[in-house]
Amino acid sequence: MNRNHLLAVLSLLAGCAPTTPRWDSQFGQSARATRAIQVANPAPGMQDTPAGMDGQAARAALLRYEQSFVTPPPPPASLQIGIGGGK
């Protein structure tokens, strides 16, 4: 085998060697970290129910909310500024 063949074989074998072992070991780490910081509550079922609204008040609020789509409230009166005689 001459020198040119040896260089050709070595260059082909170099293409098979892993060149990114550090990058491959960290693959997806950025996506996992970004997803983790977007989670608002990592343990949603592990806390007490929030205080401040009882069941009857919550039901009434929900019914008012649903009813607002059936009969929407009237639009507020428009504010007219600068209409009339001016100097």
C-alpha positions in Angstrom: 0.0 0.0 0.0 1.5 3.3 -1.0 1.3 6.6 0.9 -1.7 8.0 -1.1 -3.8 4.9 -0.3 -2.9 5.1 3.3 -3.9 8.8 3.5 -7.2 8.0 1.7 -8.0 5.2 4.1 -7.1 7.3 7.1 -9.2 10.2 5.9 -12.2 7.9 5.4 -11.8 6.4 8.9 -11.6 9.9 10.4 -15.1 10.5 9.1 -16.4 7.6 11.3 -14.9 9.0 14.5 -17.3 10.9 16.8 -16.5 14.6 16.7 -19.1 16.0 19.0 -19.1 13.9 22.2 -19.7 16.9 24.4 -22.5 18.2 22.3 -24.1 14.8 22.1 -24.1 14.4 25.8 -25.9 17.7 26.3 -28.4 17.1 23.4 -31.9 18.4 24.4 -30.7 20.0 27.7 -31.7 23.5 26.6 -35.2 22.4 25.6 -35.7 20.6 28.9 -34.5 23.6 30.9 -36.7 25.9 28.9 -39.7 23.7 29.5 -39.0 23.4 33.2 -39.0 27.1 33.7 -42.3 27.5 31.9 -44.2 25.2 34.3 -46.2 27.4 36.6 -46.9 24.8 39.3 -44.8 21.6 39.1 -47.0 19.8 41.7 -50.6 20.9 41.0 -52.4 18.3 43.1 -50.1 18.6 46.1 -51.4 21.8 47.6 -54.5 22.9 49.6 -57.4 24.5 47.7 -57.1 28.3 47.6 -59.1 30.2 50.1 -61.3 33.2 49.3 -64.3 31.8 47.4 -66.9 29.3 48.5 -68.7 27.0 46.2 -71.9 29.0 45.9 -70.1 32.2 45.0 -67.9 30.3 42.4 -71.1 28.8 40.9 -72.8 32.2 40.7 -69.8 33.7 39.0 -69.6 30.9 36.5 -73.3 31.2 35.7 -73.0 35.0 35.2 -69.9 34.4 32.9 -71.8 31.8 30.8 -74.9 34.1 30.6 -72.8 37.0 29.3 -72.4 35.1 26.1 -76.1 34.5 25.7 -77.1 38.1 26.4 -74.0 40.3 26.3 -74.1 43.5 28.4 -74.8 46.7 26.6 -71.8 48.6 25.4 -70.7 51.5 27.6 -71.7 55.0 26.5 -69.1 56.6 24.3 -67.1 59.5 25.5 -67.1 62.5 23.2 -64.3 64.9 23.7 -63.7 68.1 21.7 -67.1 68.3 20.1 -68.8 71.7 20.0 -67.7 75.2 19.5 -64.1 76.0 19.9 -62.0 79.1 19.6 
